């Protein structure tokens, strides 16, 4: 699982997974692990066809309980004769992945002739479905009609991917990435308190070119901003990220604008800001850019290093620019990366950049700041609240910062 998806605040939530007969069935095991890392409890129901690909024991070994298979026989970990109704009473969400064409058809028409289809019919909570099948089976009019019907029935549908499939064909029909199914399930479990809000998040470093191969930058991984973006997405926001060069991937529901330099980041953020309800700028923007040497590579010579100096020009302050034109309906969160005088710097930046909240991190501390999965922040807001939070995973910091912004 990608680190900015690794939210752990779902303790006590119950996920019921339905797994059908598909070569992709083994990927359901990764999904079980991801849910467990997020502290969810997992139960599963396997169709008979699924058990031809993967055994119930594999799910049991990972801690899924109960693991249902048969309608009229005892199932592992279950203790009721009403197994076909049990997930409907206990689970918070049901996710069917991979879903075969056959199971999709049963669910679309309300058949109830095996444990999975019975349990799905009796389950009134949110249901997600992620199909996997041969591209010709996926494109068949009957499957497409069933897919539409599942949408009308309220299923949260996760489109299959395109590419090579096991039988050698190419086309649409591969199971969506496990991370995508995971994140959509967490979204179904999350409070939708940012629904209807448009949120802008800047993240990552900027790179300021000097010659054809060299640039001025910093070690930001983009993780802190990635966590802010995904947390807002899970809570229902319409999120756009403006990202410097990072390795991060985002759910398809998050719009991405990729930039390299501070000037490009400035232009992208200024364009987007008037339409936004909230902004959170976590990017480590270069305050200065080197005056370019040119488009050629600077060549090493025996004398060039001696006394070599590079001149710098000032970049625009993106956060300050957004703060200056902030409307009363808009909210703005900034970050501050400091090595000393954390509180004083946070107070100064909160005021001078017209922010609602600022999170200041001491980047000289272990487990804080650049490139690590945790952060320790001093949080200050425009209402005068000041809190020093303990060191937490960045996912947790992000979740709490949105909570903080939503406080009265
Ligand atoms: O990406 P990670 O590896 O997860 O690391 C996270 C982080 C350390 C980058 C993050 O937690 C953080 O501190 N981000 C802010 C980094 C920074 O540039 O801090 P600053 O104190 O220099 O800037 C203050 C604020 O102004 C920041 O919100 C920054 O995005 C913004 N800024 C700064 C300069 C500039 N020209 N334009 C800006 O918008």
Boltz pocket constraint, residues with backbone or C-beta under 6 A from the ligand:
constraints:
  - pocket:
      binder: B
      contacts: [[A, 202], [A, 204], [A, 219], [A, 220], [A, 221], [A, 222], [A, 223], [A, 224], [A, 225], [A, 262], [A, 281], [A, 282], [A, 283], [A, 284], [A, 285], [A, 286], [A, 287], [A, 315], [A, 316], [A, 317], [A, 318], [A, 319], [A, 320], [A, 333], [A, 334], [A, 335], [A, 336], [A, 337], [A, 338], [A, 349], [A, 359], [A, 361], [A, 363], [A, 369], [A, 370], [A, 371], [A, 372], [A, 375]]
      max_distance: 6.0
